[in-house]
Amino acid sequence: MAVATEVRRVRLEAQARYSEVDLLVATLRDHVRDLRLQRDRLRAELTEAQETSRLARTAWLARGMKPLR
C-alpha cells in the first residue's frame, strides 16, 4: 500500500513538473514571437527613417538646379 501511494505521489509530481515546463515553453515561445514582431516593426521604422533622411539630404540638389530651357 505504501508503494502504491509513493508511486502515485511521484507520478503526480512528475506530471506537475511537465505541466510547468509546458507552460514555460509556451510562454517563452509567445515572448519570442512578440520580440520578433517588435524587431520587424522597428526595422521597418528604421528603413523608413533612413529613406526620409536620404531624401532630405538630396533635396538641396533639386532646389539648387536651374530648370532646363
N, C-alpha and C positions, 0 to 999 in steps of 0.2 A: 504494500500500500504506500509506503514512504517513497519507493522508487517511482511509482506512477505519479505521485504528487510532484516529485522533483523533476521528472520528465515534462510534465505539464507546465511547471514554472519556467523551466529552461526554454521550452517551445514558445511560451508567451513573451519571454524576454527577447528571444531571437526575432520573433515577428515584430515586436515593438521597435527593435533596432533597425530592421529592414524598412519599416514604415517611416522611421525618422530619416533614414538615408534617402529613401524615395522622395520624401518631401524636400529634403535639402537639395537633391539633384534637380528637381522640378523648379525650385526657387532659383537656383543658380542658372539654369537654362533661361528662365524668364529674364533674369538680370542681364545675362549676356545678350539676349535678343534686344532688350531695351538699350543697352550700351551700343550695339551695332546700329540701331535706328538713329540714336543721337549722333554717332560718328558720321553716318551718311548725311544727316541733316547739316551738321557742321561743315562737312566737306563741300556740300552744295553751296552753303553760305560763303565759304572761303572762295570758291570758284567764281561766284557772282561778284564778290568784293574785288577780286583780282581783275576781273573783266572791267568793272566800273573804274578801277584805278588806271588800268591800261588805257581806257578810252579818255579819261580825264587828262592823262599825260600827253596824249596825242592830239587833243582838241586844239592846242596852241598852233599846231601845224596848219589846220584848216582855217583858223582865224587869220593867220599871218600871210596867207597866199592871196595873190591878186587873181581875180577871175580871168578866164581866157577871153580874148576879144574876137 
